[in-house]
Amino acid sequence: MPAEVQPLTEALLRAPKARSVLVWLGKPRGGAQCLRQLVRAGHPLTHESLDSVGPGQGPETLRGTLVHLGVLPKRNEPIASLRPWLERVLTCLPTQHRRILHTYAEWSLLRRARRRAARGRFTPASAAGVRNAIRCSAAFPTWLDDHNIPLTDLTQTDVDKWLSESRDRRHVRLFLRWAHQRRLTDKHEVPDRPRDEPHRWWTETEHWTHLQRCLHDETLPADVRAAGALVLLYGVPITRIAALNRSDLTGGIEPRLLMGTHPAALPPAVYQLLLRQAERAEPNSAIGRVTPRTAWPLPRVHRRDTPLRSRSRTQAAAP
C-alpha cells in the first residue's frame, strides 16, 4: 500500500463500527474499489487521477474522504467537476459542432461560472444549472442537423420553429447571442415565454393557517415544515433555502438566519424548528467526517456504500 494511503488505513482502523468499513470495502463500484484501481495502475492519488476514473459515487466519496484526511487538498468540487463532465459530453457530439460548443462552453459558460465561484458561493445546484445550459446548447445544433440547416444559414423562421418545439428559451438565447457576436450567425430574437399569473390567491387567514401548521403540526415532515415556514414568513425562494448551511443559523438572545448578506431575526418557534431540522440533517461518517450539506434544511439522500456518508443522526450513527 502506498505511503500516501496510510492516513486512510489508520482512519478505517479507528472506525467504531467494523461492519461499516467491511460494507465499504465490499462495494463493487464504491470508493474502495476505485482506490484499488488507482493503486494497481500506479496512478498517484490526485484530483486529476480521480477525474480520469469518470463519474460515479465511488470516485466522489473517495475524494471526499481523502480531502477530509488531508491526503488531497480542498477544492471547489462543483466548479472543478464541470470540465471533466464537459469533455465527456463533447465526445458524443458530431465533429462539426464539437469545436463550437467547446469554445462556447469554455469561454462563456465556464468562464462565467469561475467568476461566480471567485466572488462567492458556487453550489452543486449552480453547477447543475451550467450543465443544463450546455445540454440545451448542444441540443440546438443537433436539431439543426436533423433539419439540414447549417448554423450559418439559420433564419428567424428556423428559430421560431425550434421555439415552438422546445420549452428552452433562455439558454438558446444566450448561445445565439454568443454566436452572433462571433459572426457565426445573424442576429435572432428569442422572446420570453408569457407567464401565467396565479389563478387563486390565499387570503390572510389562509396564509396564517398554513404558517401555524408548519410551526405546530407534528404530522408534517420536518423538512417541509422548516422550508414552508421560511417561505410563508419571509417569502424566501426555494433555491435560496436549498443553499443555506448550518452556519447560517445563529442562536443567542436574538436568533438570526443569514440569507445572503442579510441576517434576519427569527421568532423563537421558527428558530427551534430550523435548529431541530438542521440537527436531524447532520450526516456523520464512520471516520468522523461530516458530509457537506448542499440542501439544508431540505435533507439529502445519503448513500450507505461508504464510510464517508451515513444516514441522519436520528436514524443511525454509522453508514
N, C-alpha and C positions, 0 to 999 in steps of 0.2 A: 504494500500500500504506500503510495507516495507520501512524503512527509507533510505536504500541504493539506492532506485529508485528515491528519491527526486530530485537529480540533473537533471535527465531526465525529470521529470514532470515540473520543472522550465524552462528548455530549451524549451520544447514544448509550454509552455505558452508565452514565449518571441518570438516565431516564428513570422515573419512579415506577413505570409500568413496562415490563419487558414485552408484554403482548403487543403494545402499540408499536414498538420497534420491529418485532417479528412481522407484523402485518405490513409495515412499510417496506421491509426487506423483500417480502414475497410478492409484491405487486408487479405484474408483468410489464406494465408501462409506467411505473412510478418513478420517484426520484432516485431510488437505489439502483434500479436498472439503468437509468440514464447515466449515473455515476460509473457503473461498471463499463458501459460502452466507452466513455471518455478515457478511463484508465487503461482499458485493454488496447485502445487505439493509440495510446501515448500522447493524447492531446492534453495541453495544460488546462488547469481549471481557471478559465477566464470567462468573462461575459460573452466574448466573441465565440468561444467554443460552444457554450450553451445555445447561442443564437443559431449556430450551424446545425444543431440537432434537429431544429424545426419546432413547430408549435406543439403544445401538449401540456398536460398537467405535470408530467414528470420533470421536464426542464424548469418549469415555472416554480414548482415547490422546492426543487433542489437549489435553485438560485436564491430563493428567499432564505433558506436555511443557511447557505454558505455566507450570505451577506450578514445575517444575524450573528454568525460565529466569527466574523471578521476575516474569513478566508477570501471573500471578494469585497471590493469597495462598493459603497452605496451609489446608486444612480437613479435617475428619474425613469422608472421602468415603463410607464405609459408612453413617454416620448421616445425612449430607446427602442421599444418594440415595433415602432412604426416602420422603420427602414427594412428590417428583415421581412416583415409582412408584405411590404410593397414589392420587394424583389420576387417573392413567391407569386404574387398576383400578376406581375408583368410577364412572367414566363408563360402564362396561359393565354396571353393576348397575341393577335396576329402581329407579324413583324412591322407592318406599315403603321401600326398605332402605338407600338411599344415605346418608340423614342419620344413621340409627342407627349404621351401620358406620363412617361418618366420625367421629362423636363417639367411638365406642369405640376406634378405631384411634388417633386423635389424642390423646385424654386418658388412655388406658390403656396401649396397647402402645408408641406412640412416646414417650410421657412416661417410661415405664419405661426405654426404650432410651436416651433422652437422659441420664437419671440414671446409667445404667451407663457411658455414654461419659465422663461427667464424673468418675466415680470411678476409671476405669482403662481397660483395653483393650476396644475395641469393634471387632471384626474383620469382614471380609466374611461370615464364617460366622455371626456374630451377626446381621448384617443379613438373611441368608438365613433365619434362624430367625424373625425378625419377619415377613418376607414370607410365610413358610409359615403363621404364625399368622393373618395377615389373610386368606389364601386359604381356610383352613379355616373361619374365622368367617363368610366370605361364602358358603361352600357350604351352611351350615346354614340360613339364611333361604331360600335358593333351593330347598332340599329341602322346606321348609315350604310354599312356594308350589306346588310340584309336587303336594303332597298336600292343598292347600286348607286349610291350618292357619294361622290368624293367630297371631302371636307372643304376643299377649295371652291366647289360648285354649290355649296349649301345656300339655300334661299330661305326667306322668311316663311314661305309656304311649307317648306320641309320642317322648319322649327315648329310651326303651328300644328303640323300633323303629329310630330313627336309629343307635343304637349297634350294633344287630345288622347294619346295612348298611354301616357305616363303621368304619374302624380308628382314626380320630382320636378321642381322648377328652380329652386334656389341654387343647387349645385350645378345644374346645366347652365344657368345664367352666369355663374362665376367662370365656368370653363369657357363659354363663348366670349365673355368679356376678355379673358386672357388671350384666347386665340385671335381675337380682333386686334388686340394690342401688339401681337407678334405678326400681324399681317398674314395670318393663316386663313382667315375668312373675313367676309364682310361683317358689318355691324348688324346685329339682330336683336330684336326686342323679345324679352321673356316676361310678360306681365304677371303680377301676383294673382294667385287664385282668390276669388272673392270669399270673404269669410262670413259664415253664418253667425248671426247674433243668437244668444241664448233664447230659447223659446219660453223659458219659465224662470222667474227669479224667486229666490227664497224671501220670505217675509222676515222681519226682525225676530219674530217669535220662533220661526223655524230655525233660523241661524243659531240662536242661543240654545235651542233644544238639542241640536246636533253637537254643539260645543259641550254641553253638560254630559251628553253620552260619552264623548271622548274622555272627559275628565273622570267620570264616576262609573261607567258601565263596565264591570269586570268581565262580562261575556264577550266583549270585543277583543281581538288580538292586540297585544301591547303596542306593536309597531304601527297598527292602524290608528290607535288612539293617540300616539305621540305625533305622528305626521299630521293627522287630522286636526289636532289642537293647534299646531303651528299654522296650518292653512286657514283655519276658521278665525283664529285670534289675530294673526299678523298678516294674512294674505301671502305667505311665503310660497313661492313656486316649488313644485315637487323637485325640480332639478337642483334648486338651492338646498333643499332639505337633504337630498341624496349626497351632497358634497360635504355635509357637516361632519366634524370629527369630535371625539370625546373631549379634546382640549378646548373646544369652543364653548363648553358648558362650565361655568364657574359658580361656586356656591358663596357662602358667607352671609352677611346681613342682607344684602341685596343680590339675590341670584340673577345672573345675566347669561344671555346666549349671544355669542358673537356671530353675526350674519354679515359676511363680507368684512367691512371695517367698522360696522356699527354694532356696539353691544346693546342688546335690547333687554330691558328689565322684564323678569319673569314673575308672574304670580306664584305663590308657594305651591299651589296644586299642580301647575304646569311644570314647575321645576322638579317636583317629586316624580311626576310621570316620565319626564325626559331622563332623569337620573336613573330611574328603575330600568328603562329600556336600554340605556347606554350600558349598564352593568350586565343586563341579560345578553347583549350582543357582543360582549367582550370575549373573543375566542383565544383560548390558551393552547399551547402546544406541549408535547411531551418533553421538548428540550428547553422549555421556558420562554419560548418566543411568543409574543402577542402578534397575531396576524393583523396586518394593516387593514383598517376598515375603509371601504370606498362607498359605503351605502349606509352610514349611521344617520338617523336611528332606524332606518329600514334594514332588516337583517339580511345578511348574505347567506348563500348556500355554502356551508363549509364542508369540503370533502374529507373523507376519513382514510385516504390511501397513503398518508404520510405523517410522520411525527411533527411536521411543520404546522398542520392545521388540526383543528378539533371542533367538536360541537360547542354550543354556547355553554357558559359556566353553569347554568342551571340544569343542563342536560347531562353533561359528562365532564370529567376532569382531564380526560385524555382522549385522543382520537380512537 
